[in-house]
Amino acid sequence: MKTWDLSSLDLEPHAPAILASADDARAIALAIPAGERLQEHQVHERAWVLIVAGAVEVTTPAGVRVVGAPGLVVTFEPGERHAVRALSDTRLLLLLTPWPGPGHPGSPSLEAKARARAGGAERPGGVPVPIAGGAARATAPVGETAGSGPENRRQETARQRDVTAGSRDLAADARDRVAGQQEEALMATEESRDSTIRALLVASGGVRDEAAADRADAASDRQRAAADRAQAGADSGQARIELEHAQLDSLTGAYMRDLGLITLQNEIDRSRRSGEPFVLAFVDVDGLKELNDREGHAAGDALLRDVVGALKSRLRSYDPIVRVGGDEFVCGFSNTELAACRPRVEAIRAALELGPAAGTFTVGLAGLMATDTLDDLTARADADMYSQKQVHRRGAG
């Protein structure tokens, strides 16, 4: 029996680690940095993807999209195309079966593997490939790399421009060496005829001109490569912005539930790594239903916008605000002690009461404890919110 701790396995970004491989299946561990993706590709096998850590967005060409956190399993049929994007630093377990699937490039079929065990495997051109013990196995055709996939187009263009620039520099060096040799030959000729001297001078000057042109082209290629990489970075940043905006509540601008809970979990994980305190606030807008019934939904919508606006005005830009229900929000306070949070939320509550909507809300707070999950923390903040409602009601009575 073999075991692997996928949470602590040493993985390099985008460098698949093959955990196990047999005739009928392969298990692969992957690490994808936040904001990056496995480019859209087609699986030849039936594939299961298990999210071990982090969060991903999986999209099919038909527009079907799933956002998932650790524990989510996604399955793809053979021939199905898909794209996987990391919303945070992510670890995945990929199971492929049967391995390799029909049409998988550069990999032997199950029949070829059987022939290999019998000693009869051959290269595509019919040449046996010896292995230890006298058996043979099939190899990938020249130019195919195991595990390779389509790269980002702009990044690939930039890489090719850099390669071209390097080739031009090498050519320029070679031309300079030729010109130098010609000039040395000229200096060594003491009694050459004038025509020979002129010919060597012309040849040397022409070669150096060509070398200078090669270096100028190389510099231009590198400038274009830098521009391609800059644009690729801008494209990636814009994609992240668009993804985040797609996960914002259109009414209030708060995070919607899926991405919001992922963001809160990231803040909890960061707090545990740094040892800093973290407080979760559960906010319930008071009297929203009655306001909707009395003055209409436009008034209720205005109150919700005012609540989120009041929260944002006194929270830091990186403190997440998540809409988890019609009149309920959850906020995270990073690097903040529980004792310091209550005065802050009460000041926000008082400011909202003096605003144009004259609304109010009730807040429950819970500080992160060593064994808390996000659900545990939310449940305690929710319970504290109901306790606060009782205090306010008794005070009003």
WOMORA-V733845 format. One record per helix or strand of 2 or more residues. SS is the DSSP state (H for helix, E for strand). FROM is the first residue (numbers start at 0). TO is the last residue. If there is no record, write none. Layout:
SS,FROM,TO / SS,FROM,TO
//
This chain:
E,16,20 / E,25,31 / E,36,41 / E,45,52 / E,54,58 / E,64,68 / E,72,75 / E,80,85 / E,89,96 / H,109,116 / H,131,133 / H,152,187 / H,193,245 / H,256,273 / E,277,284 / H,287,294 / H,296,313 / E,320,322 / E,327,333 / H,337,352 / E,360,366 / H,373,395
//
